[in-house]
């Protein structure tokens, strides 16, 4: 209804922009059926998990920049004004952050003075035995792992979208064959009704055909239900209401994929294996970084500071606003070296932990490659078997059709019972369904084979090309 309120120039701008972006509009979708290539492209553009992986990769890229900031010097500045007592006492406290240090004179009273301070401290590590470089390498490895995760997500979404497209086509072919069976039963029912009305056939024959027709209608309902469910799954990937978009089957129903020589599988090219490789690389970088933490830390430091107080050396107070501004300055520079002597045991434990994680990732990669090898052999067997079935189903359809014609002719001439016609009709319907699904099963096996290789674009191109 909203389209009626849009003027023609506005409609022109909308459709021109949609064409420039190559995004199908609602009317375009109604005019141009969706191909399997378009379904995969829309899934890669719309599916939420891809956007999740993309943002994770952006976060990893920001992590690289964060790790690189460790090379910059640290600059801390301070400005403080307070009014406090100035009592001091002799004794010692262990290092802590609760009780304030007091510069003043010995005493114990509640008189207060103004105190102030301002300063700048600059700290910089001239060298760190490769620790900062190791942390940057970890961030780079995390970014590479995030990119591999994104590639794996895109790979899995594209496979799922293509498989959903094939499932919709299979359900549609089943529903089409079931509807054709209903039409055949209705035609036969009208013919038998005439024979029964003429008392040339028993009424039981008409009842039998009515039962078969009702069963065929039930099969149609089930097939249409399966089609609706399959379309809902496809809509999850391509977006929008897939029930309103016709599908362009391309070569999927017309012919079989061309036979090709399949080279040996390189499992390392599969996005799942590549993601695991990136995890191993990241774990190796983490292990290297842990080994570089047990070194002395060298800090070049420079400080400039000034302080002010309303307290006099003899314990008297200047009063008024004295002490609000710093009046005495100091500066210092030097080299500070720290070494965590007792951290050696913790570092050894961390190295053992990271080493075990590395070995686990390497073992997982071996599991992945072996699973891919098994899936590849299974896909090859499925493809070969599906081709043999697809080459045989046309013969099955032709024989079933001939059997139905012969059975119908024998029934009309009174040489065969109605059971022969019903059986022949069911065989023909099943043969037609098997023939349609056999071609799709060959394409599905080809999809499985290409997905194990890690690239389904050859399958998509073959299925879409005219």
VMD Tcl script that draws the C-alpha trace (Angstrom):
set ca {
  {0.00 0.00 0.00}
  {2.88 2.36 0.72}
  {4.01 2.23 -2.90}
  {0.94 4.23 -3.93}
  {2.22 7.23 -1.98}
  {5.60 7.44 -3.74}
  {5.92 9.66 -6.78}
  {7.45 8.40 -10.01}
  {10.80 10.30 -9.70}
  {11.30 8.80 -6.24}
  {10.60 5.31 -7.54}
  {13.12 5.88 -10.31}
  {15.81 6.89 -7.83}
  {15.09 3.87 -5.62}
  {15.27 1.35 -8.48}
  {18.34 3.02 -9.98}
  {20.18 2.83 -6.66}
  {19.17 -0.80 -6.20}
  {20.42 -1.67 -9.68}
  {23.72 0.12 -9.07}
  {24.25 -1.81 -5.83}
  {23.16 -5.05 -7.52}
  {20.63 -5.69 -4.76}
  {17.35 -7.28 -5.92}
  {14.23 -5.35 -5.01}
  {10.88 -7.00 -4.28}
  {9.65 -6.47 -7.80}
  {12.97 -7.63 -9.23}
  {12.74 -10.79 -7.13}
  {9.25 -11.41 -8.46}
  {10.40 -10.90 -12.07}
  {13.75 -12.69 -11.81}
  {13.88 -16.09 -10.09}
  {16.63 -16.66 -7.55}
  {19.61 -18.71 -8.76}
  {21.84 -20.76 -6.49}
  {24.67 -18.28 -7.08}
  {22.48 -15.40 -5.92}
  {21.35 -17.40 -2.90}
  {24.97 -17.93 -1.83}
  {25.85 -14.26 -2.41}
  {22.88 -13.03 -0.40}
  {23.69 -15.45 2.43}
  {27.26 -14.15 2.58}
  {25.92 -10.60 2.69}
  {23.04 -11.05 5.14}
  {23.74 -13.90 7.54}
  {24.39 -12.49 11.06}
  {27.23 -14.83 12.04}
  {29.38 -13.35 9.26}
  {28.97 -9.88 10.74}
  {29.91 -11.30 14.15}
  {33.15 -12.74 12.76}
  {33.87 -9.48 10.91}
  {33.61 -7.47 14.13}
  {35.82 -9.99 15.91}
  {38.44 -9.45 13.22}
  {38.14 -5.67 13.67}
  {38.69 -6.15 17.41}
  {41.81 -8.23 16.68}
  {43.14 -5.47 14.41}
  {42.65 -2.99 17.24}
  {44.55 -5.41 19.48}
  {47.58 -5.11 17.19}
  {47.57 -1.34 17.57}
  {47.21 -1.73 21.34}
  {50.24 -4.06 21.53}
  {52.31 -1.62 19.47}
  {51.67 1.19 21.97}
  {53.99 -0.63 24.42}
  {56.94 0.82 22.47}
  {55.88 4.36 23.43}
  {57.28 5.99 26.59}
  {54.95 6.27 29.57}
  {54.21 9.78 30.75}
  {52.44 10.30 34.11}
  {51.50 13.76 35.34}
  {50.22 14.81 38.75}
  {48.61 17.86 40.32}
  {47.36 17.73 43.91}
  {46.14 20.21 46.51}
  {45.11 19.19 50.02}
  {44.79 20.47 53.54}
  {46.00 18.12 56.21}
  {47.76 17.70 59.54}
  {51.58 17.58 59.54}
  {52.42 15.20 62.37}
  {55.28 12.74 61.91}
  {56.79 10.05 64.08}
  {59.75 7.73 64.11}
  {59.31 4.14 62.98}
  {58.79 2.03 59.86}
  {55.91 0.69 57.84}
  {56.17 -1.97 55.19}
  {55.28 -0.84 51.62}
  {51.54 -0.31 51.41}
  {48.97 1.96 49.80}
  {46.67 2.88 52.71}
  {48.55 5.12 55.17}
  {49.93 8.33 53.66}
  {53.59 9.34 54.08}
  {53.92 12.63 55.92}
  {56.69 15.24 55.58}
  {56.63 17.47 58.65}
  {57.87 17.76 62.21}
  {57.45 15.52 65.18}
  {54.22 16.30 66.95}
  {50.67 15.29 67.60}
  {47.99 17.94 67.16}
  {45.09 18.64 64.88}
  {46.32 21.83 63.22}
  {46.25 21.72 59.44}
  {48.14 23.44 56.61}
  {47.79 23.66 52.85}
  {49.95 21.29 50.75}
  {50.36 21.14 46.98}
  {52.38 19.25 44.43}
  {52.81 18.95 40.69}
  {55.10 16.77 38.62}
  {55.75 14.76 35.49}
  {57.36 11.30 35.32}
  {58.54 9.85 31.99}
  {59.43 6.14 31.82}
  {60.66 4.22 28.79}
  {62.10 0.78 28.19}
  {65.07 1.03 25.82}
  {65.13 -2.75 25.34}
  {63.09 -5.66 26.62}
  {64.73 -8.82 25.22}
  {62.00 -9.13 22.58}
  {58.98 -9.17 24.94}
  {57.13 -6.31 23.26}
  {57.82 -7.75 19.81}
  {56.50 -11.11 21.04}
  {53.29 -9.44 22.28}
  {52.84 -7.68 18.93}
  {53.37 -11.05 17.22}
  {50.61 -12.52 19.42}
  {48.26 -9.71 18.38}
  {49.11 -10.30 14.71}
  {48.48 -14.01 15.14}
  {45.14 -13.25 16.81}
  {44.20 -11.07 13.83}
  {45.16 -13.85 11.43}
  {43.08 -16.30 13.47}
  {40.11 -13.92 13.37}
  {40.47 -13.66 9.58}
  {40.59 -17.46 9.35}
  {37.46 -17.65 11.51}
  {35.70 -15.21 9.20}
  {36.73 -17.29 6.17}
  {35.47 -20.46 7.85}
  {32.15 -18.80 8.72}
  {31.69 -17.60 5.15}
  {32.59 -21.07 3.90}
  {30.07 -22.80 6.17}
  {27.31 -20.28 5.40}
  {27.82 -20.62 1.65}
  {27.62 -24.43 1.90}
  {24.50 -24.26 4.05}
  {22.81 -21.82 1.65}
  {23.61 -23.98 -1.38}
  {22.39 -27.11 0.42}
  {19.17 -25.31 1.45}
  {18.62 -24.32 -2.20}
  {18.99 -27.96 -3.28}
  {16.60 -29.06 -0.52}
  {13.92 -26.64 -1.75}
  {14.29 -27.94 -5.31}
  {14.04 -31.54 -4.11}
  {10.87 -30.78 -2.14}
  {9.37 -28.97 -5.12}
  {10.10 -31.90 -7.42}
  {8.47 -34.29 -4.96}
  {5.41 -32.07 -4.71}
  {5.23 -31.73 -8.49}
  {5.30 -35.50 -8.99}
  {2.68 -35.94 -6.25}
  {0.36 -33.41 -7.90}
  {0.79 -35.18 -11.23}
  {-0.20 -38.42 -9.51}
  {-3.35 -36.77 -8.14}
  {-4.27 -35.61 -11.64}
  {-3.72 -39.15 -13.00}
  {-5.87 -40.68 -10.26}
  {-8.62 -38.14 -10.89}
  {-8.57 -38.95 -14.61}
  {-8.72 -42.67 -13.86}
  {-11.47 -42.08 -11.31}
  {-13.66 -40.32 -13.87}
  {-13.10 -43.15 -16.34}
  {-13.92 -45.86 -13.79}
  {-16.94 -43.92 -12.56}
  {-18.35 -44.07 -16.08}
  {-17.70 -47.80 -16.23}
  {-19.31 -48.36 -12.83}
  {-22.31 -46.24 -13.79}
  {-22.69 -48.41 -16.89}
  {-22.38 -51.48 -14.63}
  {-19.35 -52.61 -16.57}
  {-17.17 -52.60 -13.44}
  {-17.83 -53.28 -9.80}
  {-18.32 -50.38 -7.40}
  {-15.37 -51.65 -5.35}
  {-13.04 -50.57 -8.16}
  {-14.25 -46.99 -7.86}
  {-13.80 -47.07 -4.10}
  {-10.26 -48.39 -4.51}
  {-9.34 -45.58 -6.89}
  {-10.92 -43.02 -4.56}
  {-8.72 -44.34 -1.73}
  {-5.62 -44.15 -3.92}
  {-6.56 -40.59 -4.97}
  {-6.98 -39.56 -1.33}
  {-3.60 -41.09 -0.47}
  {-2.02 -39.14 -3.34}
  {-3.59 -35.93 -2.05}
  {-2.11 -36.66 1.38}
  {1.27 -37.10 -0.29}
  {0.82 -33.71 -1.97}
  {0.07 -32.07 1.39}
  {3.16 -33.64 2.96}
  {5.33 -32.58 0.03}
  {4.03 -29.02 0.17}
  {4.69 -28.95 3.89}
  {8.28 -30.10 3.27}
  {8.63 -27.41 0.62}
  {7.46 -24.70 3.02}
  {9.88 -25.87 5.69}
  {12.75 -25.96 3.17}
  {11.89 -22.46 1.98}
  {11.88 -21.21 5.56}
  {15.39 -22.60 5.99}
  {16.51 -20.94 2.76}
  {14.99 -17.63 3.91}
  {17.17 -17.84 7.02}
  {20.20 -17.42 4.77}
  {19.02 -15.22 1.90}
  {16.72 -12.99 3.98}
  {13.22 -11.82 3.15}
  {10.28 -14.07 2.41}
  {11.63 -16.92 0.32}
  {8.10 -18.25 -0.19}
  {7.43 -15.39 -2.62}
  {10.60 -15.83 -4.67}
  {10.65 -18.46 -7.43}
  {13.83 -20.44 -7.87}
  {15.87 -20.71 -11.05}
  {17.22 -24.24 -11.02}
  {19.74 -23.56 -13.78}
  {21.37 -26.83 -14.77}
  {20.45 -28.61 -11.54}
  {17.34 -30.32 -12.94}
  {18.24 -30.33 -16.62}
  {21.51 -32.27 -16.62}
  {24.21 -33.84 -14.52}
  {27.45 -32.05 -13.59}
  {30.28 -32.74 -15.98}
  {32.61 -35.52 -14.92}
  {36.09 -34.36 -13.99}
  {39.30 -35.87 -12.76}
  {39.54 -35.27 -9.04}
  {43.12 -34.59 -7.85}
  {44.31 -35.65 -4.43}
  {42.92 -33.69 -1.51}
  {45.04 -30.94 0.06}
  {43.41 -30.71 3.47}
  {45.39 -27.60 4.42}
  {43.32 -25.55 1.91}
  {40.07 -26.22 3.76}
  {39.02 -23.17 5.86}
  {38.49 -25.40 8.88}
  {42.09 -26.65 8.67}
  {43.41 -23.15 7.97}
  {41.68 -21.85 11.07}
  {43.35 -24.56 13.13}
  {46.72 -23.68 11.57}
  {46.22 -20.07 12.66}
  {45.37 -21.26 16.18}
  {48.63 -23.25 16.28}
  {50.59 -20.20 15.12}
  {48.96 -18.05 17.79}
  {49.75 -20.62 20.48}
  {53.39 -20.73 19.37}
  {53.63 -16.94 19.68}
  {52.13 -17.08 23.17}
  {54.66 -19.71 24.22}
  {57.49 -17.54 22.89}
  {56.18 -14.50 24.79}
  {55.98 -16.42 28.08}
  {59.63 -17.42 27.71}
  {60.64 -13.77 27.40}
  {59.03 -12.60 30.63}
  {61.82 -13.88 32.91}
  {64.33 -11.17 32.07}
  {65.40 -7.97 33.87}
  {63.33 -4.90 33.06}
  {65.23 -1.71 32.32}
  {63.49 1.63 32.70}
  {64.91 5.01 31.78}
  {63.14 7.53 33.98}
  {63.04 11.29 34.21}
  {61.07 13.38 36.70}
  {60.38 17.06 37.30}
  {58.31 18.03 40.35}
  {57.51 20.89 42.68}
  {55.89 21.01 46.09}
  {54.44 23.64 48.37}
  {53.43 23.62 52.06}
  {52.19 25.99 54.74}
  {54.48 24.35 57.33}
  {57.70 25.93 58.71}
  {60.68 23.83 59.86}
  {60.17 24.77 63.48}
  {56.66 23.37 63.41}
  {54.78 26.64 63.08}
  {52.21 27.36 60.36}
  {52.27 30.16 57.83}
  {48.50 30.29 57.63}
  {46.26 31.93 55.04}
  {46.82 30.54 51.48}
  {50.46 29.57 51.87}
  {51.06 26.08 50.45}
  {48.35 26.22 47.80}
  {50.98 26.69 45.07}
  {54.22 24.69 44.70}
  {57.30 26.68 45.78}
  {60.12 24.13 45.85}
  {61.18 22.20 42.76}
  {63.21 19.06 42.12}
  {64.19 17.02 39.09}
  {65.81 13.66 38.62}
  {66.71 11.16 35.94}
  {68.19 7.70 36.05}
  {68.00 4.01 35.20}
  {65.86 1.55 37.14}
  {66.42 -2.20 36.83}
  {63.96 -4.72 38.26}
  {64.14 -8.49 38.14}
  {61.35 -10.83 39.39}
  {63.60 -13.45 40.94}
  {60.89 -15.75 42.27}
  {58.77 -15.59 39.11}
  {60.86 -18.36 37.59}
  {58.58 -21.07 38.97}
  {55.46 -19.33 37.70}
  {57.06 -18.84 34.27}
  {57.97 -22.52 34.09}
  {54.39 -23.48 34.94}
  {53.06 -21.08 32.28}
  {55.47 -22.52 29.70}
  {54.28 -26.05 30.53}
  {50.66 -24.93 30.20}
  {51.23 -23.19 26.86}
  {53.23 -26.16 25.57}
  {50.40 -28.53 26.42}
  {47.92 -26.21 24.69}
  {50.16 -26.14 21.62}
  {50.36 -29.93 21.50}
  {46.57 -30.14 21.88}
  {46.08 -27.74 18.94}
  {48.52 -29.75 16.82}
  {46.68 -32.98 17.67}
  {43.37 -31.32 16.83}
  {44.77 -30.34 13.43}
  {45.65 -33.98 12.83}
  {42.07 -34.96 13.74}
  {40.69 -32.35 11.33}
  {42.85 -33.48 8.42}
  {41.97 -37.14 8.98}
  {38.26 -36.27 9.14}
  {38.57 -34.30 5.90}
  {40.31 -37.23 4.21}
  {37.48 -39.51 5.32}
  {34.83 -37.03 4.15}
  {36.61 -36.72 0.80}
  {36.58 -40.46 0.23}
  {32.93 -40.60 1.30}
  {32.05 -37.76 -1.09}
  {33.81 -39.54 -3.96}
  {31.86 -42.72 -3.23}
  {28.58 -40.79 -2.95}
  {29.22 -39.02 -6.25}
  {30.04 -42.23 -8.10}
  {26.98 -43.99 -6.67}
  {24.69 -41.04 -7.36}
  {25.81 -40.97 -11.00}
  {25.02 -44.64 -11.45}
  {21.57 -44.14 -9.94}
  {20.91 -41.06 -12.08}
  {21.84 -42.98 -15.22}
  {19.38 -45.74 -14.32}
  {16.31 -43.74 -13.21}
  {15.25 -42.67 -16.76}
  {15.01 -46.37 -17.64}
  {12.95 -46.90 -14.48}
  {10.56 -44.06 -15.42}
  {10.09 -45.33 -18.97}
  {9.41 -48.87 -17.79}
  {6.95 -47.69 -15.12}
  {5.09 -45.52 -17.62}
  {4.83 -48.43 -20.07}
  {3.63 -50.71 -17.28}
  {0.92 -48.20 -16.34}
  {-0.25 -47.87 -19.93}
  {-0.37 -51.64 -20.34}
  {-2.10 -52.17 -17.01}
  {-4.70 -49.52 -17.78}
  {-5.36 -51.04 -21.22}
  {-5.69 -54.54 -19.72}
  {-8.04 -53.21 -17.05}
  {-10.25 -51.48 -19.60}
  {-10.47 -54.69 -21.59}
  {-11.28 -56.69 -18.45}
  {-8.03 -58.70 -18.45}
  {-6.55 -57.24 -15.25}
  {-7.89 -56.15 -11.84}
  {-7.74 -52.57 -10.56}
  {-4.91 -53.56 -8.22}
  {-2.57 -53.86 -11.21}
  {-3.40 -50.31 -12.28}
  {-2.95 -48.93 -8.75}
  {0.39 -50.67 -8.35}
  {1.61 -49.44 -11.72}
  {0.50 -45.88 -10.87}
  {2.41 -45.92 -7.58}
  {5.51 -47.28 -9.28}
  {5.38 -44.48 -11.86}
  {5.04 -41.77 -9.22}
  {7.95 -43.17 -7.22}
  {10.05 -43.54 -10.37}
  {9.41 -39.91 -11.32}
  {10.36 -38.74 -7.83}
  {13.47 -40.93 -7.85}
  {14.47 -39.58 -11.27}
  {14.19 -35.93 -10.17}
  {15.99 -36.53 -6.89}
  {18.69 -38.63 -8.53}
  {19.97 -35.66 -10.55}
  {19.85 -33.42 -7.50}
  {21.70 -36.06 -5.47}
  {24.52 -36.00 -8.00}
  {24.78 -32.23 -7.63}
  {24.59 -32.55 -3.85}
  {27.44 -35.08 -3.88}
  {29.44 -32.70 -6.05}
  {28.74 -29.93 -3.53}
  {29.95 -32.20 -0.75}
  {33.14 -32.97 -2.65}
  {33.92 -29.30 -3.37}
  {33.09 -28.29 0.19}
  {35.67 -30.74 1.53}
  {38.21 -29.12 -0.78}
  {37.28 -25.79 0.78}
  {35.90 -24.00 -2.30}
  {32.37 -24.43 -3.66}
  {32.68 -21.77 -6.36}
  {33.33 -24.41 -9.10}
  {30.07 -26.10 -8.07}
  {28.12 -22.81 -7.99}
  {29.49 -21.78 -11.40}
  {28.65 -25.17 -12.96}
  {25.13 -25.19 -11.49}
  {24.33 -21.63 -12.55}
  {25.85 -21.46 -16.04}
  {23.32 -21.78 -18.88}
}
mol new
graphics top color blue
foreach p $ca { graphics top sphere $p radius 0.5 }
foreach p [lrange $ca 0 end-1] q [lrange $ca 1 end] { graphics top cylinder $p $q radius 0.2 }
display resetview
